[in-house]
Amino acid sequence: MDFSNTRKCRPEISFTDSINNTLKNYPEQFWFLNNGISLIVPDESQISNLEYDKVKLVSLSEHPVSVINGAQTLSAALMTLNQSDRISSNPQVLLRIYTFSDALHRTKDCNVNKAKAVMIDEITRALNRQKPIGAEDIGYASPFVKTINAIDESKHMPITFRLARRGEFVGGKHVYSLTSFAKIVEAYLVQNPGTARSISRNTILKNEGPEPLKFTHRSIFIGQEKLDDPDVYFQDVFNIHYAPVNFAFSLKDTIGKFCSSELKKTPNDKSDITNEINHESAEDQEESKKDQIRKSILNNGRTFLLALMMYLGSNYNRNSTTSDKSAANYSEWGEWANVSGDKGEPTEFDIHRLLQDIENSFVEYTVKKNLAIDSNFFKIDRNYREFREWYLHSPAGHDSIGIMKQR
């Protein structure tokens, strides 16, 4: 057997490219060159039609399956197989399935569930020791994440969400990746949408030792120093700072749809459609400039828009002391917003009209200030804050605050 395709001989080739190359040119070697895929299946009854070379999993929406090792292998292989028709034979890969009996899966015994979680963590760490462990893998084992998820599991609070481990299904109701959570909190709570848009996963999830693990960004991961009594202390932290998370993600989706819709209405660059016109009037040049500004904020300023909308809705006084930031001022709005978001699109107020007002105000602001707007403009938090203060003192800003407070 020819093992000249061993990946260590081609360090310049990425992991995904190596999988692509093996599947296309050496499919019979894939079993030997790949570490395989490992799954956590919560309930053994989900395993249907198990044979030596295939398996069927059921009830995935009710009991999501976690890929604890081999997620990149899975995604890269599927991409290659879907895009290629030149694979000469059926490649095979080692598949490990870890599961629990029906009785263990459905138990409400806290000690049993804790033991299961510890076992899953040990298996995950053991299987991933031979490859670089990412910031999300390490962060998921932190006391902060465990406390957030414990609140979700307890169901004692009206608003909860769960942070998923890497490889676990994300996209279900109120289930988010750790990186997405950190970035959206950086945008709406810290009010740094530029940083949230551009910061890397490793930077935003940077942690410090020794045990217990703590995240470096204290403004995002609040209350890490007092997790000994999470039932009392951290519930207050959650109410004050994290109650709007679900609504923020719902709003993010709404903003995405709004921007996509608005971009379809924005005319193309005139140079693309009227090449015979060599000179535009001053009025035409002004309109072209405004169109380009609109395109820029709709394409690159979505986190910018989210931060401002959340700021308006929360009525969160960034200049007040911590003691003034009561749960009633922030979490009640979060609870209201969460209920609205559960119905689908947030409809308690006319979000699209407010977004349109902000878009128009941004065009007015940049034209008056004669600012150069490109994608880099929205990576600078100072630019956001200067526009936010201008907008809050404008007639449109006053109207927006009034509408958001009516709820």
C-alpha positions in Angstrom: 0.0 0.0 0.0 1.3 3.4 -1.0 1.4 5.9 2.0 3.2 8.6 0.1 0.1 10.8 0.6 0.6 10.9 4.3 -0.3 14.5 5.4 2.9 15.1 7.4 4.8 15.1 4.1 2.9 18.1 2.9 2.8 20.6 5.8 1.8 23.5 3.6 -1.5 21.8 2.6 -4.4 22.6 4.9 -6.3 19.8 6.7 -9.4 20.3 4.5 -7.2 20.2 1.3 -5.6 17.0 2.5 -9.0 15.4 3.1 -10.1 16.5 -0.4 -6.9 15.1 -2.0 -7.2 11.8 -0.2 -10.9 11.3 -1.0 -10.4 12.1 -4.7 -7.1 10.4 -5.3 -6.6 7.8 -2.6 -10.2 6.9 -1.3 -9.1 3.4 -0.2 -6.5 5.0 2.2 -9.0 7.3 3.9 -9.7 4.7 6.7 -6.0 4.5 7.5 -5.1 8.2 7.3 -8.0 9.7 9.3 -8.5 9.5 13.0 -12.3 9.0 12.5 -15.4 10.6 13.9 -16.8 10.3 17.4 -20.4 11.1 18.4 -22.2 11.5 21.7 -25.7 10.1 21.2 -27.8 11.0 24.2 -30.2 8.0 24.1 -29.4 4.5 22.8 -32.9 4.3 21.4 -31.8 6.9 18.8 -29.6 4.3 17.2 -31.6 2.5 14.5 -30.6 -0.1 11.9 -27.1 -0.6 13.2 -24.9 -2.7 10.9 -21.2 -3.1 10.6 -20.8 -0.5 7.8 -23.8 1.9 8.4 -26.0 3.3 11.1 -29.1 5.4 11.2 -29.8 8.0 13.9 -33.3 9.2 14.7 -35.0 11.8 16.9 -32.2 14.3 16.2 -34.3 17.4 16.7 -35.5 16.2 20.1 -32.1 14.8 21.3 -29.3 16.6 19.4 -26.1 14.6 18.6 -22.7 16.1 19.4 -19.6 15.5 17.3 -17.0 15.5 20.0 -14.1 14.5 17.6 -13.9 14.7 13.9 -16.2 17.7 13.1 -13.8 19.1 10.6 -13.4 15.7 9.0 -17.1 15.4 8.7 -17.7 18.8 7.1 -14.7 18.6 4.8 -15.6 15.1 3.6 -19.3 16.0 3.0 -18.2 19.1 1.0 -15.8 17.0 -1.1 -18.3 14.2 -1.7 -21.1 16.7 -2.7 -18.9 18.5 -5.1 -17.0 15.6 -6.7 -18.1 12.9 -9.1 -14.6 11.5 -9.6 -14.3 9.3 -6.5 -13.4 5.8 -7.7 -14.5 3.8 -4.7 -16.4 4.2 -1.5 -14.2 5.7 1.2 -14.7 4.5 4.7 -14.0 6.2 8.1 -13.9 4.9 11.7 -17.1 5.9 13.6 -17.3 5.8 17.3 -20.6 6.2 19.1 -20.9 6.9 22.8 -24.4 6.6 24.2 -26.4 6.1 27.4 -29.2 3.7 28.2 -32.8 5.1 28.0 -33.0 5.0 31.8 -29.8 7.0 32.2 -30.8 9.5 29.5 -34.1 10.3 31.1 -33.1 10.3 34.8 -33.5 13.4 36.8 -31.0 12.3 39.4 -28.5 15.3 39.6 -25.6 13.1 40.6 -26.1 10.8 37.7 -26.4 13.7 35.2 -23.3 15.3 36.7 -21.4 12.0 36.3 -22.5 11.7 32.7 -21.3 15.3 32.0 -17.9 14.6 33.6 -17.6 11.4 31.5 -18.3 13.3 28.3 -15.8 16.0 29.1 -13.1 13.3 29.9 -13.8 11.5 26.6 -13.7 14.8 24.7 -10.4 15.8 26.2 -8.9 12.4 25.6 -9.9 12.2 22.0 -8.7 15.7 21.2 -5.3 15.6 23.0 -3.5 14.6 19.8 -4.7 17.7 17.9 -4.6 21.4 18.8 -7.5 22.2 21.1 -9.3 25.3 20.2 -10.3 28.2 22.4 -14.0 27.0 22.4 -13.0 23.5 23.5 -11.2 25.0 26.5 -13.7 27.7 27.2 -16.6 25.2 27.2 -15.1 23.5 30.3 -15.1 26.8 32.3 -17.2 27.4 35.4 -18.8 30.4 33.6 -20.2 28.2 30.8 -21.2 25.5 33.1 -23.2 28.0 35.3 -24.9 29.5 32.2 -26.0 26.0 31.1 -27.0 25.0 34.7 -29.4 27.9 34.7 -30.9 26.7 31.4 -31.2 23.1 32.7 -32.9 24.2 35.9 -35.7 26.0 34.1 -36.2 28.1 37.2 -35.9 31.4 35.3 -38.2 32.7 32.5 -35.3 33.5 30.2 -32.5 31.0 29.6 -30.2 29.8 26.8 -27.5 27.2 26.3 -24.0 27.5 25.1 -23.1 24.5 22.9 -19.8 22.7 22.7 -17.9 22.8 19.5 -19.3 20.1 17.1 -22.7 20.2 18.8 -25.7 21.3 16.8 -26.1 25.1 16.9 -29.2 26.8 15.5 -31.9 25.3 17.6 -34.0 27.4 19.9 -31.8 29.5 22.2 -28.6 27.4 21.6 -25.5 29.3 20.6 -21.8 28.8 20.1 -19.5 30.3 22.7 -17.9 32.5 20.2 -21.2 33.9 18.8 -22.3 34.5 22.4 -19.2 36.4 23.3 -19.3 38.6 20.1 -23.0 39.5 20.5 -22.4 40.5 24.1 -19.4 42.5 23.1 -21.7 44.3 20.6 -24.8 45.0 22.7 -23.5 45.1 26.3 -20.0 46.4 26.0 -21.2 48.5 23.0 -18.1 47.7 20.9 -19.6 46.5 17.6 -16.4 47.2 15.7 -14.5 44.9 18.0 -17.3 42.3 17.9 -17.1 42.3 14.1 -13.4 42.0 13.7 -12.0 40.2 16.8 -10.8 36.6 16.4 -12.1 33.6 18.3 -8.9 33.0 20.1 -8.7 36.6 21.3 -12.2 37.0 22.5 -12.1 33.7 24.3 -8.6 34.2 25.8 -8.4 32.7 29.2 -6.0 32.7 32.1 -4.9 30.1 34.7 -4.6 28.6 37.1 -7.8 26.6 37.6 -10.6 27.3 37.7 -10.4 28.7 34.2 -11.4 32.4 33.8 -11.9 34.4 30.6 -9.7 37.5 30.2 -12.5 39.7 28.9 -14.2 40.5 32.1 -16.6 43.0 30.4 -18.1 40.1 28.4 -17.8 37.2 31.0 -19.2 39.0 34.1 -19.3 37.5 37.6 -16.6 34.8 37.1 -15.1 35.6 40.5 -18.2 34.7 42.5 -19.5 31.5 41.1 -19.4 29.6 44.4 -23.0 30.5 45.0 -24.5 30.7 41.5 -28.0 30.2 42.6 -28.0 33.6 44.3 -25.3 35.8 42.9 -25.1 34.7 39.2 -28.9 34.7 38.7 -28.7 38.5 39.4 -25.8 38.8 37.0 -27.7 36.9 34.4 -30.8 39.1 34.8 -28.9 42.3 34.6 -26.6 41.5 31.8 -27.6 38.4 29.8 -31.4 38.5 29.8 -31.5 40.1 26.3 -29.2 37.5 24.6 -32.1 35.6 23.0 -33.6 38.8 21.6 -30.2 40.0 20.4 -29.8 36.9 18.3 -33.4 37.2 17.0 -32.7 40.9 16.2 -29.5 39.9 14.4 -31.5 37.7 12.1 -34.1 40.4 11.5 -31.4 42.9 10.7 -29.8 40.5 8.2 -33.2 40.1 6.4 -33.7 43.9 6.4 -30.3 44.6 5.0 -30.7 42.0 2.3 -34.1 43.5 1.3 -32.7 47.0 1.3 -29.7 46.1 -0.9 -32.1 44.8 -3.6 -33.7 48.3 -3.7 -30.4 50.1 -3.9 -29.4 50.9 -7.5 -26.2 49.6 -8.9 -23.2 51.9 -9.4 -24.1 54.2 -12.3 -20.7 53.5 -13.9 -21.8 49.9 -14.4 -25.0 50.7 -16.2 -24.4 54.0 -18.0 -20.9 53.9 -19.4 -21.8 56.4 -22.0 -22.3 59.1 -19.4 -18.9 60.7 -18.8 -20.0 63.4 -16.4 -22.6 63.5 -13.7 -24.3 66.5 -12.4 -23.6 67.6 -8.9 -27.0 66.3 -7.8 -26.3 62.9 -9.4 -22.9 62.7 -7.7 -24.6 63.4 -4.4 -27.1 60.7 -4.9 -24.4 58.2 -6.0 -22.5 59.0 -2.9 -25.6 58.4 -0.7 -26.2 55.1 -2.5 -22.7 53.9 -1.8 -23.0 54.9 1.9 -26.2 52.9 2.1 -24.6 49.9 0.5 -21.7 50.1 2.9 -23.8 50.1 6.1 -26.1 47.4 4.7 -23.2 45.2 3.8 -20.7 45.9 6.6 -22.6 47.7 9.4 -25.0 45.0 10.6 -23.3 44.6 14.0 -23.2 48.4 14.2 -27.0 48.5 13.7 -27.6 45.7 16.3 -25.6 47.5 18.9 -27.5 50.8 18.4 -30.9 49.0 18.4 -30.1 47.2 21.6 -28.9 50.4 23.2 -32.1 52.2 22.3 -34.2 49.3 23.6 -32.5 48.7 26.8 -32.4 52.3 28.0 -29.1 51.2 29.6 -27.3 54.2 31.1 -23.6 53.5 30.4 -22.6 56.5 32.6 -24.4 55.2 35.7 -22.8 53.4 38.6 -23.1 49.6 38.9 -25.7 50.0 41.7 -27.9 52.1 39.4 -28.0 49.4 36.8 -31.0 47.5 38.4 -32.4 44.3 37.0 -35.7 46.1 36.5 -34.0 48.5 34.0 -32.5 45.8 31.9 -33.9 42.4 32.5 -37.5 43.3 32.3 -36.9 44.6 28.8 -35.0 41.4 28.1 -37.9 39.3 29.3 -40.4 41.3 27.2 -38.1 41.1 24.2 -37.6 37.4 24.7 -41.3 36.7 24.7 -41.7 38.8 21.5 -38.8 36.9 19.9 -40.4 33.5 20.7 -43.2 34.3 18.3 -40.9 34.6 15.4 -40.0 38.0 14.1 -40.0 40.7 16.8 -43.2 42.6 16.1 -43.9 44.5 19.3 -42.5 47.6 17.6 -41.8 48.4 14.0 -38.2 47.4 13.8 -37.9 47.7 10.1 -39.1 51.4 10.3 -36.5 52.1 13.0 -33.8 50.5 11.0 -34.8 52.6 8.0 -34.6 55.7 10.2 -31.2 54.8 11.4 -30.0 54.0 7.8 -31.3 57.4 6.6 -29.8 59.2 9.6 -26.4 57.5 9.0 -26.4 58.7 5.4 -27.2 62.2 6.6 -24.5 62.1 9.3 -21.7 60.9 7.0 -22.6 63.4 4.2 -22.6 66.3 6.7 -19.3 65.1 8.2 -17.9 64.4 4.8 -16.6 61.0 6.1 -15.0 58.3 3.9 -17.1 55.1 4.4 -15.7 51.7 3.7 -15.7 48.3 5.4 -13.0 49.4 7.8 -15.1 52.2 9.1 -17.3 49.7 10.9 -14.4 48.0 12.6 -13.7 51.1 14.7 -15.7 51.4 17.9 -15.1 55.2 18.2 -16.9 55.7 14.8 -19.9 53.9 16.3 -20.0 55.9 19.5 -19.7 59.2 17.7 -22.6 58.4 15.4 -24.6 57.0 18.4 -24.3 60.2 20.3 -25.1 62.3 17.3 -28.2 60.1 16.6 -29.4 60.2 20.2 -29.6 64.0 20.0 -31.2 64.1 16.6 -35.0 64.3 16.1 -35.0 60.7 14.6 -33.1 59.4 17.6 -35.6 61.0 20.1 -38.5 59.4 18.2 -36.8 56.0 18.2 -36.2 56.0 21.9 -39.9 56.9 22.4 -41.1 54.0 20.3 -38.7 51.5 22.0 -39.9 52.6 25.4 -43.6 52.2 24.6 -43.3 48.3 24.3 
